[in-house]
Amino acid sequence: MATRPTWQGHLKLSLVTCPVALYTATSSAGDVRFHLINPATNNRIRMVTTDPDTGPVERSDLVKGYEVAKDEYVLFDEADFDKVRLESTKTISIDQFVDEGDIDRLYWDDPFYVVPEKGVGVEAFAVIREAMKTAGKIALGQLVLRGKERQLALEVHGKGLVAYTLRAHDEVKDADDFFDDIPEVKADADMVEIAARIIGQKEADFDPTRFHDRYDEALREMILIKQKGGKGVVAVAEPDDTNVIDLMAALKASLKGRGAAKPAPKKGAPKKKAG
């Protein structure tokens, strides 16, 4: 395994415990990244940590401070953080099981692969994994990660587990604050039926390999053009808003040239699970 673990500790289900490691399940290595450049010299700007009284300071000499009053701080070094000990600092303790549908999607956050450490812990990990698979539910626990205790949702994924950090309740804004002002509009039944047919035409299996960051690709293309001395400017027209008068015409036009329309899904029909 090439990458270093984000966290190492134990996974615990009642009296069954095993050593595990967490690995970040996503990567941003391929993102286009920019540096700050002084256009007058083409030099890259370096951010220097500076004390207003004494001048530049080495980052390794700095500590963190919590402001308790204006210009008054309680100082913390790394040893102090290590003294803040909770069980969740080194142990993911599974406290309860819930249905996946009970967790609002707004709360799901970053995914991590949970992998057993080699040795005697592998068998205990297999027991926990198979018990979770039998339960068919999402396990909940806590973990101190990156200086903050986070709620975790764990689910079986192949031979391992995937742990998702869950946002705290106060981190999620109330949808009513945004949706309450949406006016009540009764949608025309005929228009809804046509829109449902358009949805049927566009139905497909979930395939993440088809997803590409087109903005990222356009940036790379512009970088190549600029390397050759061009400006790389591409104009994209914004679509016009669809008004009420031509909404039916727009819906009907959307169906043209797409072949036989698939029937609209029947109410109550089981949804296809994305694979």
Backbone as CSV, one residue per row, in Angstrom:
resi,resn,N_x,N_y,N_z,CA_x,CA_y,CA_z,C_x,C_y,C_z
1,MET,0.854,-1.193,0.000,0.000,0.000,0.000,0.883,1.235,0.000
2,ALA,0.781,2.045,-1.052,1.718,3.137,-1.266,1.493,4.311,-0.324
3,THR,0.252,4.642,-0.036,-0.037,5.839,0.749,0.109,5.579,2.247
4,ARG,0.376,6.632,2.975,0.478,6.538,4.431,-0.906,6.671,5.044
5,PRO,-1.165,5.974,6.133,-2.495,6.075,6.764,-2.739,7.458,7.347
6,THR,-3.986,7.885,7.288,-4.388,9.153,7.891,-4.504,9.019,9.400
7,TRP,-4.865,7.819,9.842,-5.089,7.569,11.276,-4.852,6.095,11.543
8,GLN,-4.317,5.773,12.704,-4.131,4.379,13.136,-4.636,4.236,14.565
9,GLY,-5.353,3.148,14.805,-5.888,2.901,16.136,-6.606,1.573,16.166
10,HIS,-7.761,1.524,16.843,-8.506,0.277,16.988,-9.984,0.475,16.614
11,LEU,-10.571,-0.587,16.102,-12.002,-0.659,15.843,-12.590,-1.587,16.891
12,LYS,-13.678,-1.142,17.546,-14.222,-1.893,18.667,-15.721,-2.081,18.526
13,LEU,-16.154,-3.330,18.613,-17.578,-3.668,18.665,-17.801,-4.468,19.937
14,SER,-18.360,-3.820,20.951,-18.529,-4.430,22.264,-17.166,-4.861,22.795
15,LEU,-16.942,-6.176,22.995,-15.667,-6.647,23.540,-14.695,-7.113,22.463
16,VAL,-15.093,-7.007,21.207,-14.228,-7.420,20.092,-13.493,-6.198,19.568
17,THR,-12.153,-6.272,19.558,-11.330,-5.133,19.156,-10.246,-5.585,18.196
18,CYS,-9.935,-4.745,17.223,-8.845,-5.061,16.297,-8.148,-3.773,15.863
19,PRO,-6.835,-3.848,15.608,-6.110,-2.661,15.127,-6.437,-2.393,13.660
20,VAL,-6.678,-1.112,13.335,-7.015,-0.731,11.968,-6.291,0.555,11.595
21,ALA,-6.293,0.844,10.313,-5.759,2.097,9.798,-6.782,2.707,8.855
22,LEU,-6.853,4.044,8.822,-7.740,4.757,7.913,-6.911,5.402,6.810
23,TYR,-7.376,5.253,5.587,-6.727,5.859,4.434,-7.736,6.744,3.706
24,THR,-7.330,7.930,3.324,-8.215,8.818,2.579,-8.655,8.138,1.294
25,ALA,-9.959,8.090,1.042,-10.489,7.357,-0.109,-10.537,8.194,-1.374
26,THR,-10.280,9.485,-1.287,-10.324,10.345,-2.456,-8.963,10.993,-2.681
27,SER,-8.755,11.522,-3.878,-7.477,12.135,-4.218,-7.699,13.420,-4.998
28,SER,-6.878,14.405,-4.711,-6.905,15.666,-5.460,-5.577,15.893,-6.167
29,ALA,-4.792,14.817,-6.324,-3.451,14.940,-6.898,-3.479,15.467,-8.328
30,GLY,-4.567,15.170,-9.068,-4.628,15.585,-10.463,-5.186,16.975,-10.683
31,ASP,-5.524,17.690,-9.599,-6.097,19.031,-9.748,-5.070,20.007,-10.305
32,VAL,-5.548,20.980,-11.091,-4.680,22.055,-11.571,-4.434,23.011,-10.412
33,ARG,-3.161,23.244,-10.117,-2.818,24.101,-8.989,-1.989,25.293,-9.489
34,PHE,-2.253,26.457,-8.915,-1.546,27.659,-9.303,-0.740,28.202,-8.127
35,HIS,0.322,28.938,-8.453,1.120,29.645,-7.460,0.924,31.144,-7.666
36,LEU,1.161,31.926,-6.630,1.125,33.378,-6.752,2.449,33.861,-7.347
37,ILE,2.351,34.657,-8.423,3.529,35.115,-9.157,3.516,36.641,-9.239
38,ASN,4.668,37.244,-9.068,4.809,38.668,-9.304,5.010,38.873,-10.806
39,PRO,4.011,39.440,-11.530,4.131,39.545,-12.986,5.269,40.450,-13.438
40,ALA,5.758,41.327,-12.550,6.846,42.229,-12.921,8.181,41.496,-13.017
41,THR,8.332,40.415,-12.227,9.608,39.683,-12.212,9.466,38.224,-12.603
42,ASN,8.205,37.741,-12.646,7.923,36.312,-12.865,8.450,35.445,-11.733
43,ASN,8.682,36.040,-10.570,9.129,35.283,-9.406,7.923,34.781,-8.621
44,ARG,8.054,33.565,-8.100,7.003,33.013,-7.249,7.050,33.679,-5.883
45,ILE,5.881,34.062,-5.388,5.799,34.720,-4.089,5.872,33.674,-2.976
46,ARG,6.703,33.913,-2.005,6.843,33.023,-0.851,6.200,33.672,0.371
47,MET,5.373,32.905,1.064,4.742,33.407,2.271,5.690,33.188,3.454
48,VAL,6.081,34.260,4.098,7.041,34.187,5.195,6.325,34.491,6.503
49,THR,6.444,33.568,7.478,5.861,33.802,8.802,6.693,34.880,9.504
50,THR,5.982,35.921,9.945,6.690,37.094,10.475,6.081,37.558,11.786
51,ASP,6.939,37.853,12.749,6.529,38.478,14.003,6.624,39.992,13.804
52,PRO,5.565,40.738,14.110,5.613,42.182,13.860,6.722,42.906,14.619
53,ASP,7.228,42.286,15.716,8.276,42.939,16.504,9.672,42.455,16.137
54,THR,9.808,41.139,15.883,11.151,40.578,15.705,11.465,40.171,14.272
55,GLY,10.433,40.133,13.399,10.696,39.761,12.015,10.381,38.303,11.721
56,PRO,10.974,37.713,10.649,10.682,36.338,10.233,10.940,35.317,11.334
57,VAL,10.052,34.300,11.416,10.151,33.244,12.424,10.016,31.896,11.722
58,GLU,10.807,30.923,12.154,10.707,29.572,11.601,9.372,28.948,12.017
59,ARG,8.676,28.320,11.053,7.397,27.689,11.367,7.545,26.629,12.455
60,SER,8.672,25.932,12.454,8.888,24.863,13.437,8.964,25.395,14.860
61,ASP,9.197,26.685,15.015,9.292,27.279,16.356,7.947,27.801,16.853
62,LEU,6.907,27.761,16.013,5.629,28.345,16.371,4.753,27.369,17.145
63,VAL,3.880,27.897,17.972,2.877,27.116,18.688,1.516,27.728,18.380
64,LYS,0.454,27.043,18.775,-0.896,27.551,18.543,-1.398,28.267,19.785
65,GLY,-2.258,29.260,19.555,-2.790,30.014,20.681,-4.279,30.253,20.543
66,TYR,-4.989,30.139,21.656,-6.428,30.423,21.688,-6.626,31.769,22.370
67,GLU,-7.302,32.696,21.674,-7.482,34.039,22.202,-8.603,34.054,23.231
68,VAL,-8.259,34.370,24.471,-9.240,34.436,25.557,-9.662,35.870,25.854
69,ALA,-8.855,36.817,25.401,-9.158,38.244,25.512,-8.323,38.932,24.448
70,LYS,-8.560,40.205,24.213,-7.828,40.888,23.150,-6.325,40.835,23.411
71,ASP,-5.615,40.228,22.432,-4.146,40.088,22.496,-3.683,39.235,23.670
72,GLU,-4.588,38.402,24.209,-4.212,37.491,25.302,-4.544,36.062,24.877
73,TYR,-3.547,35.178,24.910,-3.703,33.844,24.341,-3.283,32.762,25.333
74,VAL,-3.988,31.635,25.285,-3.540,30.420,25.965,-2.796,29.602,24.920
75,LEU,-1.536,29.264,25.214,-0.666,28.618,24.226,-0.746,27.095,24.313
76,PHE,-0.706,26.445,23.159,-0.714,24.990,23.043,0.406,24.552,22.119
77,ASP,1.214,23.589,22.581,2.145,22.931,21.653,1.615,21.524,21.385
78,GLU,2.302,20.760,20.551,1.799,19.442,20.159,1.641,18.505,21.347
79,ALA,2.522,18.617,22.328,2.429,17.764,23.517,1.142,18.037,24.283
80,ASP,0.692,19.284,24.288,-0.549,19.624,24.979,-1.746,18.957,24.297
81,PHE,-1.755,18.939,22.970,-2.856,18.294,22.249,-2.893,16.795,22.540
82,ASP,-1.708,16.195,22.694,-1.644,14.759,22.993,-2.210,14.446,24.378
83,LYS,-2.219,15.446,25.260,-2.734,15.224,26.617,-4.258,15.223,26.659
84,VAL,-4.904,15.756,25.611,-6.372,15.754,25.553,-6.789,14.358,25.098
85,ARG,-7.031,13.485,26.038,-7.273,12.083,25.741,-8.748,11.729,25.845
86,LEU,-9.318,11.270,24.759,-10.632,10.652,24.729,-10.450,9.244,24.194
87,GLU,-11.402,8.368,24.489,-11.314,7.021,23.927,-11.273,7.072,22.409
88,SER,-12.003,8.048,21.824,-12.077,8.145,20.369,-10.803,8.686,19.746
89,THR,-9.799,9.066,20.578,-8.528,9.492,20.020,-7.832,8.327,19.342
90,LYS,-7.955,7.148,19.924,-7.274,5.975,19.382,-8.203,4.799,19.138
91,THR,-9.514,4.981,19.357,-10.458,3.871,19.188,-11.740,4.345,18.518
92,ILE,-12.156,3.606,17.475,-13.472,3.812,16.876,-14.396,2.793,17.534
93,SER,-15.224,3.245,18.454,-16.130,2.348,19.158,-17.505,2.417,18.505
94,ILE,-17.976,1.281,17.973,-19.286,1.236,17.329,-20.356,1.251,18.415
95,ASP,-21.163,2.320,18.428,-22.132,2.516,19.491,-23.536,2.036,19.130
96,GLN,-23.900,2.142,17.825,-25.246,1.775,17.415,-25.286,1.510,15.913
97,PHE,-26.407,0.934,15.467,-26.629,0.662,14.044,-27.929,1.328,13.621
98,VAL,-27.899,1.934,12.414,-29.084,2.612,11.890,-29.270,2.230,10.426
99,ASP,-30.470,2.489,9.901,-30.709,2.316,8.469,-30.031,3.456,7.713
100,GLU,-29.501,3.137,6.539,-28.821,4.156,5.742,-29.747,5.331,5.439
101,GLY,-31.020,5.026,5.180,-31.985,6.075,4.858,-32.273,7.016,6.004
102,ASP,-31.876,6.636,7.237,-32.111,7.496,8.397,-31.139,8.674,8.457
103,ILE,-30.041,8.591,7.682,-29.028,9.646,7.698,-29.256,10.557,6.502
104,ASP,-29.619,11.802,6.756,-29.819,12.773,5.679,-28.516,12.923,4.892
105,ARG,-28.607,12.929,3.569,-27.414,13.030,2.723,-26.608,14.299,3.000
106,LEU,-27.248,15.328,3.537,-26.525,16.557,3.860,-25.429,16.321,4.892
107,TYR,-25.567,15.269,5.685,-24.616,15.027,6.766,-23.407,14.206,6.323
108,TRP,-23.508,13.486,5.198,-22.382,12.670,4.736,-21.230,13.578,4.322
109,ASP,-20.006,13.192,4.694,-18.842,14.026,4.382,-17.739,13.163,3.772
110,ASP,-16.511,13.286,4.256,-15.359,12.640,3.613,-15.304,11.127,3.867
111,PRO,-14.978,10.334,2.824,-14.855,8.880,2.983,-13.412,8.441,3.266
112,PHE,-13.283,7.393,4.068,-11.979,6.799,4.375,-12.088,5.279,4.287
113,TYR,-11.056,4.648,3.743,-10.999,3.196,3.747,-10.494,2.721,5.105
114,VAL,-11.193,1.754,5.681,-10.790,1.172,6.963,-10.174,-0.197,6.677
115,VAL,-8.901,-0.341,7.025,-8.135,-1.549,6.679,-7.560,-2.159,7.952
116,PRO,-7.671,-3.482,8.127,-7.081,-4.094,9.330,-5.564,-4.130,9.244
117,GLU,-4.927,-3.938,10.381,-3.477,-4.092,10.433,-3.143,-5.575,10.344
118,LYS,-2.059,-5.907,9.704,-1.682,-7.313,9.533,-1.396,-7.954,10.885
119,GLY,-1.730,-9.240,10.970,-1.477,-9.970,12.211,-2.759,-10.513,12.804
120,VAL,-2.776,-10.619,14.128,-3.895,-11.257,14.814,-5.192,-10.474,14.667
121,GLY,-5.115,-9.184,14.337,-6.319,-8.381,14.250,-7.174,-8.651,13.032
122,VAL,-6.629,-9.337,12.031,-7.366,-9.573,10.800,-8.606,-10.423,11.052
123,GLU,-8.489,-11.444,11.902,-9.638,-12.316,12.171,-10.742,-11.546,12.897
124,ALA,-10.362,-10.709,13.872,-11.355,-9.913,14.595,-12.030,-8.918,13.650
125,PHE,-11.247,-8.356,12.731,-11.808,-7.443,11.744,-12.838,-8.163,10.881
126,ALA,-12.521,-9.390,10.464,-13.446,-10.172,9.641,-14.739,-10.458,10.386
127,VAL,-14.643,-10.720,11.679,-15.835,-10.988,12.491,-16.727,-9.740,12.524
128,ILE,-16.120,-8.565,12.779,-16.888,-7.320,12.829,-17.508,-7.037,11.462
129,ARG,-16.722,-7.209,10.396,-17.215,-6.943,9.043,-18.404,-7.830,8.693
130,GLU,-18.293,-9.135,8.972,-19.375,-10.056,8.628,-20.606,-9.819,9.488
131,ALA,-20.389,-9.428,10.749,-21.532,-9.107,11.616,-22.268,-7.881,11.078
132,MET,-21.519,-6.891,10.597,-22.124,-5.700,10.030,-22.876,-6.034,8.742
133,LYS,-22.285,-6.925,7.932,-22.942,-7.321,6.685,-24.257,-8.032,6.987
134,THR,-24.256,-8.871,8.011,-25.464,-9.595,8.399,-26.538,-8.627,8.888
135,ALA,-26.104,-7.619,9.660,-27.054,-6.639,10.180,-27.667,-5.806,9.057
136,GLY,-26.895,-5.573,7.992,-27.398,-4.802,6.865,-27.696,-3.354,7.196
137,LYS,-26.966,-2.831,8.176,-27.197,-1.458,8.592,-25.883,-0.681,8.619
138,ILE,-25.999,0.618,8.875,-24.835,1.485,8.975,-24.427,1.586,10.440
139,ALA,-23.132,1.380,10.711,-22.621,1.479,12.076,-22.222,2.921,12.370
140,LEU,-22.473,3.378,13.577,-22.108,4.722,13.999,-21.093,4.674,15.128
141,GLY,-20.123,5.563,15.071,-19.110,5.654,16.114,-18.495,7.041,16.104
142,GLN,-17.477,7.254,16.943,-16.789,8.539,16.996,-15.301,8.341,16.774
143,LEU,-14.667,9.428,16.304,-13.228,9.395,16.088,-12.678,10.809,16.171
144,VAL,-11.566,10.976,16.894,-10.864,12.252,16.887,-9.962,12.249,15.665
145,LEU,-10.252,13.160,14.731,-9.519,13.197,13.468,-9.209,14.645,13.131
146,ARG,-7.928,14.923,12.894,-7.481,16.273,12.537,-7.923,17.309,13.563
147,GLY,-7.752,16.951,14.825,-8.012,17.900,15.900,-9.461,18.127,16.229
148,LYS,-10.345,17.208,15.813,-11.766,17.383,16.083,-12.430,16.024,16.190
149,GLU,-13.323,15.848,17.199,-14.049,14.585,17.290,-15.194,14.607,16.281
150,ARG,-15.236,13.588,15.429,-16.250,13.512,14.395,-17.079,12.244,14.574
151,GLN,-18.367,12.349,14.237,-19.224,11.171,14.157,-18.857,10.429,12.876
152,LEU,-18.827,9.109,12.960,-18.502,8.287,11.795,-19.678,7.384,11.440
153,ALA,-19.871,7.198,10.136,-20.796,6.187,9.632,-19.955,5.163,8.883
154,LEU,-20.039,3.896,9.286,-19.234,2.845,8.676,-20.124,1.849,7.967
155,GLU,-19.697,1.426,6.761,-20.428,0.414,6.024,-19.450,-0.562,5.392
156,VAL,-19.910,-1.791,5.165,-19.078,-2.825,4.546,-18.878,-2.475,3.080
157,HIS,-17.644,-2.617,2.633,-17.322,-2.349,1.233,-16.296,-3.375,0.784
158,GLY,-16.759,-4.416,0.056,-15.846,-5.474,-0.363,-15.258,-6.190,0.836
159,LYS,-13.929,-6.329,0.866,-13.256,-7.006,1.973,-12.980,-6.073,3.149
160,GLY,-13.278,-4.791,2.970,-12.994,-3.833,4.037,-14.224,-3.073,4.467
161,LEU,-13.984,-1.916,5.057,-15.049,-1.009,5.482,-14.743,0.383,4.932
162,VAL,-15.781,1.164,4.747,-15.616,2.576,4.420,-16.243,3.384,5.547
163,ALA,-15.476,4.315,6.086,-15.958,5.200,7.146,-16.156,6.586,6.565
164,TYR,-17.352,7.134,6.766,-17.645,8.503,6.335,-17.733,9.392,7.565
165,THR,-17.014,10.501,7.547,-17.239,11.474,8.609,-18.599,12.112,8.371
166,LEU,-19.310,12.392,9.449,-20.625,13.013,9.358,-20.551,14.433,9.910
167,ARG,-21.123,15.360,9.192,-21.159,16.740,9.673,-22.020,16.819,10.928
168,ALA,-21.627,17.695,11.840,-22.410,17.915,13.056,-23.691,18.644,12.699
169,HIS,-24.693,18.531,13.579,-25.993,19.150,13.313,-25.880,20.653,13.105
170,ASP,-25.021,21.316,13.893,-24.903,22.771,13.769,-24.072,23.194,12.560
171,GLU,-23.492,22.231,11.837,-22.746,22.551,10.616,-23.656,22.568,9.390
172,VAL,-24.851,22.015,9.517,-25.783,21.942,8.387,-26.847,23.016,8.554
173,LYS,-26.942,23.892,7.580,-27.928,24.971,7.641,-29.331,24.410,7.428
174,ASP,-30.301,25.044,8.057,-31.691,24.615,7.957,-32.228,24.920,6.563
175,ALA,-32.688,23.891,5.852,-33.193,24.058,4.492,-34.376,25.016,4.439
176,ASP,-35.171,25.054,5.501,-36.342,25.936,5.506,-35.958,27.406,5.365
177,ASP,-34.738,27.758,5.842,-34.293,29.143,5.715,-34.149,29.552,4.254
178,PHE,-33.955,28.565,3.374,-33.747,28.846,1.957,-34.984,28.503,1.111
179,PHE,-35.713,27.468,1.514,-36.814,26.976,0.692,-38.166,27.608,1.021
180,ASP,-38.283,28.203,2.199,-39.589,28.747,2.605,-40.090,29.829,1.657
181,ASP,-39.174,30.560,1.025,-39.572,31.661,0.149,-39.867,31.208,-1.278
182,ILE,-39.697,29.913,-1.569,-40.041,29.423,-2.903,-41.559,29.440,-3.031
183,PRO,-42.083,30.143,-4.021,-43.547,30.246,-4.127,-44.196,28.913,-4.455
184,GLU,-45.407,28.733,-3.962,-46.181,27.530,-4.255,-46.724,27.624,-5.684
185,VAL,-46.312,26.705,-6.538,-46.758,26.687,-7.928,-47.285,25.304,-8.254
186,LYS,-48.495,25.224,-8.792,-49.061,23.929,-9.201,-48.607,23.636,-10.626
187,ALA,-47.786,22.601,-10.774,-47.246,22.259,-12.078,-48.325,21.646,-12.960
188,ASP,-48.333,22.041,-14.227,-49.291,21.508,-15.186,-49.044,20.014,-15.378
189,ALA,-50.090,19.194,-15.276,-49.954,17.734,-15.343,-49.380,17.280,-16.680
190,ASP,-49.785,17.909,-17.786,-49.285,17.524,-19.105,-47.791,17.836,-19.224
191,MET,-47.386,18.968,-18.683,-45.968,19.325,-18.730,-45.134,18.356,-17.894
192,VAL,-45.648,17.991,-16.731,-44.940,17.046,-15.867,-44.797,15.705,-16.568
193,GLU,-45.856,15.279,-17.306,-45.799,13.994,-18.013,-44.727,14.008,-19.100
194,ILE,-44.610,15.126,-19.817,-43.574,15.241,-20.844,-42.188,15.249,-20.202
195,ALA,-42.036,15.983,-19.095,-40.748,16.020,-18.395,-40.360,14.638,-17.900
196,ALA,-41.360,13.844,-17.447,-41.094,12.480,-16.987,-40.596,11.609,-18.146
197,ARG,-41.126,11.835,-19.351,-40.666,11.088,-20.518,-39.232,11.466,-20.883
198,ILE,-38.896,12.743,-20.727,-37.512,13.183,-20.967,-36.569,12.510,-19.977
199,ILE,-37.003,12.433,-18.727,-36.198,11.752,-17.707,-36.000,10.292,-18.092
200,GLY,-37.081,9.645,-18.582,-36.965,8.252,-19.003,-35.959,8.070,-20.125
201,GLN,-35.913,9.028,-21.066,-34.956,8.947,-22.163,-33.517,9.065,-21.671
202,LYS,-33.331,9.763,-20.594,-31.984,10.011,-20.091,-31.573,9.040,-18.986
203,GLU,-32.410,8.056,-18.714,-32.104,7.095,-17.659,-30.860,6.276,-18.024
204,ALA,-29.986,6.051,-17.074,-28.748,5.303,-17.316,-28.228,4.755,-16.002
205,ASP,-27.353,3.764,-16.096,-26.681,3.240,-14.913,-25.617,4.244,-14.456
206,PHE,-25.378,4.285,-13.168,-24.363,5.187,-12.618,-22.978,4.697,-13.031
207,ASP,-22.208,5.552,-13.703,-20.875,5.193,-14.171,-19.931,6.355,-13.882
208,PRO,-19.204,6.323,-12.737,-18.344,7.451,-12.379,-17.182,7.661,-13.331
209,THR,-16.832,6.647,-14.147,-15.723,6.821,-15.097,-16.069,7.829,-16.184
210,ARG,-17.349,8.134,-16.336,-17.769,9.100,-17.359,-17.675,10.531,-16.867
211,PHE,-17.431,10.712,-15.569,-17.395,12.060,-15.001,-16.000,12.661,-15.164
212,HIS,-15.952,13.845,-15.716,-14.689,14.558,-15.875,-14.902,16.012,-15.483
213,ASP,-13.878,16.596,-14.905,-13.931,18.020,-14.571,-13.605,18.796,-15.841
214,ARG,-14.641,19.218,-16.547,-14.418,19.897,-17.818,-13.762,21.264,-17.628
215,TYR,-14.007,21.892,-16.484,-13.345,23.163,-16.200,-11.841,22.936,-16.037
216,ASP,-11.481,21.858,-15.349,-10.077,21.501,-15.177,-9.435,21.230,-16.545
217,GLU,-10.142,20.487,-17.406,-9.622,20.188,-18.733,-9.464,21.452,-19.561
218,ALA,-10.424,22.384,-19.437,-10.329,23.650,-20.169,-9.154,24.481,-19.668
219,LEU,-8.897,24.437,-18.351,-7.743,25.148,-17.803,-6.443,24.603,-18.374
220,ARG,-6.333,23.270,-18.453,-5.121,22.652,-19.000,-4.934,23.041,-20.467
221,GLU,-6.050,23.093,-21.203,-5.980,23.494,-22.605,-5.507,24.942,-22.728
222,MET,-6.028,25.815,-21.835,-5.613,27.213,-21.866,-4.152,27.362,-21.487
223,ILE,-3.674,26.534,-20.555,-2.261,26.565,-20.163,-1.378,26.259,-21.364
224,LEU,-1.767,25.242,-22.160,-0.993,24.886,-23.355,-1.002,26.017,-24.374
225,ILE,-2.183,26.652,-24.553,-2.289,27.759,-25.505,-1.412,28.920,-25.067
226,LYS,-1.444,29.232,-23.745,-0.639,30.340,-23.235,0.850,30.034,-23.349
227,GLN,1.240,28.746,-23.196,2.639,28.370,-23.359,3.130,28.705,-24.762
228,LYS,2.207,28.647,-25.732,2.550,28.907,-27.134,2.334,30.366,-27.511
229,GLY,2.002,31.198,-26.526,1.870,32.620,-26.773,0.470,33.106,-27.060
230,GLY,-0.527,32.221,-27.018,-1.902,32.620,-27.280,-2.595,33.120,-26.031
231,LYS,-3.827,33.620,-26.210,-4.604,34.126,-25.089,-5.526,33.068,-24.489
232,GLY,-5.966,32.126,-25.316,-6.772,31.025,-24.806,-8.131,31.404,-24.291
233,VAL,-8.758,32.417,-24.860,-10.068,32.857,-24.397,-11.162,32.125,-25.163
234,VAL,-12.103,31.519,-24.438,-13.225,30.808,-25.053,-14.517,31.394,-24.516
235,ALA,-15.363,31.889,-25.409,-16.639,32.473,-25.002,-17.724,31.401,-25.018
236,VAL,-18.500,31.330,-23.957,-19.597,30.367,-23.854,-20.882,31.131,-23.603
237,ALA,-21.873,30.915,-24.471,-23.147,31.617,-24.333,-23.966,31.001,-23.207
238,GLU,-24.585,31.839,-22.394,-25.450,31.349,-21.331,-26.834,31.084,-21.900
239,PRO,-27.515,30.023,-21.440,-28.859,29.737,-21.961,-29.856,30.775,-21.494
240,ASP,-30.846,31.035,-22.351,-31.916,31.953,-21.975,-32.840,31.284,-20.964
241,ASP,-33.408,32.088,-20.069,-34.388,31.550,-19.133,-35.634,31.099,-19.890
242,THR,-36.207,29.973,-19.455,-37.433,29.482,-20.064,-38.615,30.158,-19.389
243,ASN,-39.398,30.915,-20.171,-40.541,31.592,-19.563,-41.782,30.708,-19.636
244,VAL,-42.829,31.127,-18.952,-44.042,30.318,-18.841,-44.698,30.118,-20.203
245,ILE,-44.603,31.134,-21.080,-45.299,31.063,-22.366,-44.755,29.932,-23.238
246,ASP,-43.412,29.786,-23.293,-42.849,28.785,-24.195,-42.361,27.533,-23.473
247,LEU,-42.752,27.349,-22.202,-42.311,26.182,-21.461,-42.802,24.892,-22.102
248,MET,-44.087,24.826,-22.499,-44.612,23.628,-23.143,-43.892,23.377,-24.472
249,ALA,-43.641,24.430,-25.215,-42.931,24.276,-26.493,-41.524,23.746,-26.269
250,ALA,-40.851,24.246,-25.224,-39.492,23.786,-24.923,-39.492,22.314,-24.525
251,LEU,-40.496,21.906,-23.747,-40.582,20.511,-23.338,-40.814,19.599,-24.546
252,LYS,-41.734,19.999,-25.418,-42.031,19.185,-26.598,-40.819,19.113,-27.519
253,ALA,-40.111,20.241,-27.672,-38.926,20.255,-28.525,-37.833,19.348,-27.969
254,SER,-37.803,19.210,-26.651,-36.791,18.356,-26.014,-36.986,16.889,-26.360
255,LEU,-38.240,16.510,-26.705,-38.535,15.122,-27.040,-38.230,14.792,-28.493
256,LYS,-38.122,15.804,-29.352,-37.943,15.573,-30.781,-36.547,15.014,-31.076
257,GLY,-36.506,14.083,-32.044,-35.234,13.555,-32.503,-34.565,12.597,-31.566
258,ARG,-35.289,12.089,-30.537,-34.689,11.171,-29.569,-35.234,9.760,-29.701
259,GLY,-36.009,9.491,-30.753,-36.545,8.145,-30.924,-37.732,7.925,-30.027
260,ALA,-38.153,6.683,-29.936,-39.322,6.358,-29.122,-39.036,6.643,-27.658
261,ALA,-39.946,7.366,-27.068,-39.769,7.713,-25.654,-40.078,6.525,-24.775
262,LYS,-39.268,6.368,-23.729,-39.545,5.315,-22.760,-40.728,5.723,-21.905
263,PRO,-41.517,4.765,-21.433,-42.642,5.132,-20.581,-42.162,5.748,-19.283
264,ALA,-42.931,6.681,-18.787,-42.585,7.302,-17.508,-42.661,6.258,-16.415
265,PRO,-41.747,6.318,-15.428,-41.761,5.327,-14.362,-43.072,5.341,-13.604
266,LYS,-43.579,4.167,-13.310,-44.847,4.076,-12.596,-44.662,4.439,-11.135
267,LYS,-45.676,5.064,-10.585,-45.616,5.470,-9.184,-45.496,4.247,-8.288
268,GLY,-44.510,4.293,-7.415,-44.321,3.174,-6.489,-43.408,2.087,-7.018
269,ALA,-42.946,2.218,-8.273,-42.050,1.212,-8.823,-40.718,1.255,-8.087
270,PRO,-40.072,0.102,-7.856,-38.805,0.093,-7.135,-37.724,0.800,-7.928
271,LYS,-36.895,1.565,-7.238,-35.817,2.290,-7.877,-34.651,1.357,-8.125
272,LYS,-33.995,1.570,-9.269,-32.801,0.788,-9.588,-31.640,1.313,-8.759
273,LYS,-30.932,0.428,-8.095,-29.815,0.833,-7.252,-28.598,1.047,-8.104
274,ALA,-27.928,2.189,-7.880,-26.753,2.495,-8.676,-25.656,1.497,-8.385
275,GLY,-25.051,0.977,-9.413,-23.977,0.015,-9.196,-22.621,0.610,-9.373
